[in-house]
Amino acid sequence: MGNNKNKMYSFKDFLTVDYTGTDDELLALAAKKRKKADTTGPVSEIEVGEAFTMAQRMKARQNFRKIKAKVAMGRKKAARRFATPEKLKDRAQKQARAAVLKKILKKDKSELSYGERQNAEKVLARKKGAIDRLAKKMLRTVRQKDRDKFKKTSDSE
């Protein structure tokens, strides 16, 4: 009993909030768990470069469903701002990878199975130098596209 005296309580220990606005205890408990769940972290603990297993893919899908509204709000905010130089580099890199892959496969990545995509990623890893050079060339057009996005909105006003 003496140990309980020294226990440190947090502010949340004293809150009794019904998150659902209902008298059903099970619904309130489920809502409280959802509220407490940390949805601000990364979708998965593994590196982005690795291919997802089926279980990891399902887990990422569940996590994304939880944070779908936050992601949508973030996209809206980002659409109203100029992209950062890092973001522009990422876009150029992504477009360069897609262009090289399309040239190699002669078909779209979306038509491939997961296994074929893994093999395609291995091929792209070997072509890293070519992708980097192409991305550097594409950076100018990517930046211009980002700037044009705001010109259209200011011209129409």
C-alpha positions, 0 to 999 in steps of 0.5 A: 500500500505504501508504494501507491503513495509515491506513484506519479499521476499524469494530467490525463489520469484525472480526466474522465471524458466520454469521447463519443457523447454516448452512454455505452461504455464499450463505444467510449472505450474504443473511442478513447483507444483510437484517440490515444493511438499515436497516428503521427509516427511513420506508417511502418518501422521498416525502411522505405527502400525495402519491399513490403511483405503482405502483412506489412502492406495490410498493416500500412493500409490500416494505419493509413486509414486512421490518418487519412484525414490528416494526410488530406489536410496536409496535401491541401496546405502543401498545395498552397505553398511553393515546394521546398528544394528537397521536395523538388529533388524528390519529385525529379528523382521519382519522375526519372525513376519512372522514365527509366523503368518505363524504358526498360519494361516498355509497360507501366509499373501499375501493370506489374505484380508485386514480385515483378515490382521487386525485380524492377526495383533491383534493376533500378538500383543498378541504374542509380547513376543514370537516374541521378543524372536524369533527375538533375536534368529534369529538376528545371522542368519540375521547378518550372511546373511548381511555379506555373501552378501559382501563375495560373491562379493569380492570372485568373483573378 
